[in-house]
Amino acid sequence: MMQLCSSLNLRSSIVLLAALPFFTLMAQDAKKVQEPEYIGVVFSLDQAGALVPLERQQSNAAFKTKAGGFGGGQSSIVYKGSKSPVRFKAGQAIQFVVRLNAPGVEPDSLVNLDVLKVTKNERAIVTVKVKPMGWGGAKSRKGEDLRPLNFSKYGEQSLKVSPAEPLGPGEYVITTRGGNGAFLFGIDPK
């Protein structure tokens, strides 16, 4: 009888040991997350961990003058349309994922989140304002519409990006240095 019990315990141990690599493999697969395929492409991260595309456009530079230049002017980065089709609610926790190829570089220098000024047919970031007739020169506005971000590692080659402060209603753009394009979204009131 004693020999039968020890034989059963040995068999149970062998079965458990044989199954151990399977359970280890399952635990490793559970840790894998979905990452962007291409460098510099930004996605929204939904609650289930899926990557959701943002509106994507090329950044277009524009310079507008007032009164033939005598009234001053401004240089802007412009995006088509007054409203993004990608919408979030004010107060909603928003996270983004981007793959970057810059190990050891501070992410703040690579990823920007800007508030856009909205007009009838476009959204823009004003980068430089020139005073009337050039008096007083030009004033750079770069960074005035920038919003602070938090970064954390995500998966093996990507970063999770989230606003450091709640975003109010409006239109926003995320750009990456060296990336091709801009990624836009909007925040609606609650």
NUDRENDO-423764 format. One record per residue (C-alpha): x, y, z. Coordinates in nm, 3 decimals, always signed. Layout:
<zazas>
{{X Y Z}}
...
</zazas>
This chain:
<zazas>
{{+0.000 +0.000 +0.000}}
{{+0.281 +0.241 +0.094}}
{{+0.455 +0.168 -0.235}}
{{+0.131 +0.250 -0.428}}
{{+0.093 +0.588 -0.249}}
{{+0.452 +0.689 -0.317}}
{{+0.410 +0.581 -0.679}}
{{+0.097 +0.802 -0.710}}
{{+0.277 +1.099 -0.553}}
{{+0.567 +1.053 -0.793}}
{{+0.327 +1.039 -1.090}}
{{+0.142 +1.351 -0.969}}
{{+0.472 +1.534 -0.932}}
{{+0.581 +1.433 -1.281}}
{{+0.249 +1.554 -1.428}}
{{+0.279 +1.886 -1.243}}
{{+0.641 +1.930 -1.353}}
{{+0.548 +1.851 -1.714}}
{{+0.269 +2.113 -1.704}}
{{+0.493 +2.380 -1.547}}
{{+0.646 +2.503 -1.877}}
{{+0.293 +2.537 -2.021}}
{{+0.178 +2.756 -1.729}}
{{+0.501 +2.960 -1.745}}
{{+0.447 +3.016 -2.117}}
{{+0.087 +3.124 -2.053}}
{{+0.203 +3.375 -1.789}}
{{+0.461 +3.518 -2.031}}
{{+0.199 +3.554 -2.308}}
{{-0.036 +3.730 -2.065}}
{{+0.234 +3.998 -2.010}}
{{+0.273 +4.078 -2.381}}
{{+0.094 +4.393 -2.491}}
{{-0.005 +4.523 -2.830}}
{{+0.252 +4.774 -2.959}}
{{+0.257 +5.002 -3.266}}
{{+0.420 +4.843 -3.568}}
{{+0.587 +5.163 -3.690}}
{{+0.811 +5.419 -3.521}}
{{+0.652 +5.758 -3.451}}
{{+0.290 +5.647 -3.498}}
{{+0.067 +5.735 -3.201}}
{{-0.239 +5.536 -3.092}}
{{-0.494 +5.578 -2.818}}
{{-0.494 +5.291 -2.568}}
{{-0.843 +5.172 -2.474}}
{{-0.937 +5.007 -2.143}}
{{-0.902 +4.658 -2.291}}
{{-0.543 +4.731 -2.400}}
{{-0.623 +4.765 -2.771}}
{{-0.456 +5.032 -2.984}}
{{-0.708 +5.268 -3.144}}
{{-0.597 +5.491 -3.436}}
{{-0.612 +5.869 -3.397}}
{{-0.690 +6.113 -3.677}}
{{-0.371 +6.146 -3.881}}
{{-0.267 +6.447 -4.091}}
{{+0.045 +6.608 -4.226}}
{{+0.156 +6.931 -4.057}}
{{+0.130 +7.229 -4.292}}
{{+0.317 +7.554 -4.230}}
{{+0.131 +7.879 -4.306}}
{{+0.206 +8.249 -4.271}}
{{-0.080 +8.499 -4.260}}
{{-0.038 +8.876 -4.273}}
{{-0.268 +9.161 -4.178}}
{{-0.301 +9.472 -4.397}}
{{-0.044 +9.354 -4.647}}
{{+0.211 +9.294 -4.374}}
{{+0.184 +9.641 -4.222}}
{{-0.052 +9.501 -3.956}}
{{+0.183 +9.223 -3.859}}
{{+0.129 +8.854 -3.910}}
{{+0.172 +8.511 -3.770}}
{{+0.330 +8.182 -3.861}}
{{+0.131 +7.868 -3.780}}
{{+0.123 +7.494 -3.819}}
{{-0.219 +7.419 -3.966}}
{{-0.444 +7.111 -3.982}}
{{-0.752 +7.072 -4.204}}
{{-1.099 +7.076 -4.049}}
{{-1.226 +7.244 -3.738}}
{{-1.295 +6.927 -3.540}}
{{-1.134 +6.585 -3.510}}
{{-1.355 +6.279 -3.561}}
{{-1.170 +6.111 -3.269}}
{{-1.340 +6.228 -2.948}}
{{-1.293 +6.178 -2.573}}
{{-1.492 +6.314 -2.278}}
{{-1.352 +6.575 -2.038}}
{{-1.230 +6.401 -1.723}}
{{-1.180 +6.069 -1.904}}
{{-0.844 +5.903 -1.838}}
{{-0.663 +5.909 -2.172}}
{{-0.351 +5.713 -2.256}}
{{-0.152 +5.689 -2.576}}
{{+0.114 +5.449 -2.701}}
{{+0.401 +5.537 -2.935}}
{{+0.703 +5.342 -3.052}}
{{+1.021 +5.550 -3.057}}
{{+1.369 +5.465 -3.175}}
{{+1.576 +5.678 -2.939}}
{{+1.709 +5.474 -2.647}}
{{+1.839 +5.689 -2.365}}
{{+1.679 +6.010 -2.498}}
{{+1.441 +6.202 -2.268}}
{{+1.088 +6.136 -2.407}}
{{+0.983 +6.498 -2.334}}
{{+1.213 +6.607 -2.615}}
{{+1.055 +6.360 -2.859}}
{{+0.678 +6.380 -2.801}}
{{+0.462 +6.695 -2.784}}
{{+0.097 +6.746 -2.696}}
{{-0.038 +7.086 -2.806}}
{{-0.374 +7.262 -2.774}}
{{-0.498 +7.386 -3.112}}
{{-0.663 +7.719 -3.193}}
{{-0.984 +7.648 -3.388}}
{{-1.130 +7.856 -3.672}}
{{-1.407 +7.773 -3.920}}
{{-1.211 +7.537 -4.140}}
{{-0.889 +7.459 -3.958}}
{{-0.702 +7.397 -3.637}}
{{-0.360 +7.553 -3.577}}
{{-0.064 +7.607 -3.347}}
{{+0.061 +7.966 -3.368}}
{{+0.441 +7.945 -3.363}}
{{+0.547 +8.308 -3.426}}
{{+0.369 +8.646 -3.408}}
{{+0.512 +8.948 -3.588}}
{{+0.415 +9.295 -3.464}}
{{+0.278 +9.561 -3.703}}
{{+0.541 +9.676 -3.954}}
{{+0.794 +9.457 -3.777}}
{{+0.827 +9.697 -3.481}}
{{+0.949 +9.505 -3.185}}
{{+1.038 +9.209 -3.406}}
{{+0.883 +8.869 -3.393}}
{{+0.783 +8.680 -3.081}}
{{+0.812 +8.305 -3.074}}
{{+0.506 +8.134 -2.930}}
{{+0.655 +7.787 -2.957}}
{{+0.570 +7.593 -2.645}}
{{+0.290 +7.823 -2.522}}
{{+0.025 +7.571 -2.625}}
{{+0.228 +7.270 -2.505}}
{{+0.078 +7.044 -2.237}}
{{+0.296 +6.841 -1.995}}
{{+0.309 +6.464 -2.035}}
{{+0.390 +6.160 -1.822}}
{{+0.581 +5.869 -1.978}}
{{+0.628 +5.505 -1.883}}
{{+0.769 +5.202 -2.061}}
{{+0.507 +4.998 -2.245}}
{{+0.589 +4.655 -2.383}}
{{+0.936 +4.600 -2.524}}
{{+0.980 +4.896 -2.762}}
{{+0.712 +5.152 -2.684}}
{{+0.611 +5.423 -2.440}}
{{+0.280 +5.489 -2.271}}
{{+0.205 +5.860 -2.278}}
{{-0.060 +6.036 -2.071}}
{{-0.141 +6.402 -2.002}}
{{+0.013 +6.515 -1.671}}
{{-0.293 +6.734 -1.611}}
{{-0.658 +6.683 -1.707}}
{{-0.731 +6.816 -2.056}}
{{-1.018 +7.059 -2.095}}
{{-1.260 +7.063 -2.388}}
{{-1.088 +7.151 -2.715}}
{{-0.881 +7.019 -3.003}}
{{-0.536 +6.864 -2.953}}
{{-0.244 +6.730 -3.156}}
{{+0.038 +6.490 -3.069}}
{{+0.357 +6.511 -3.273}}
{{+0.681 +6.316 -3.250}}
{{+1.026 +6.439 -3.345}}
{{+1.133 +6.258 -3.658}}
{{+0.781 +6.118 -3.698}}
{{+0.584 +6.151 -4.016}}
{{+0.258 +6.322 -3.940}}
{{+0.047 +6.456 -3.661}}
{{-0.211 +6.270 -3.453}}
{{-0.523 +6.465 -3.363}}
{{-0.816 +6.422 -3.124}}
{{-1.075 +6.632 -2.944}}
{{-1.213 +6.657 -2.591}}
{{-1.587 +6.715 -2.546}}
{{-1.748 +6.851 -2.229}}
{{-1.878 +6.582 -1.991}}
</zazas>
